[in-house]
């Protein structure tokens, strides 16, 4: 199995596919939330069901990121 990061590929289409997959995953999460349905994802190779309510909680946690401390010079 190739474990190289696809984003470092010399092929621009292959390197760009990572961002496309990320956008697709985000769209799937958005649709699941709008339709109150679950999505199935693979975690450690095992299927895991994530409900719309769990997706909403995950999104809320991601939006509450601590701001970095900026020190005056």
Secondary structure, 3 states (H helix, E strand, C coil): CCCCCHHHCCCHHHHHHHHHHHHHHHHHHHHHHHHCCCEEEEECCEEEEECHHHHHHHHHHHHCCCCCCCCCC
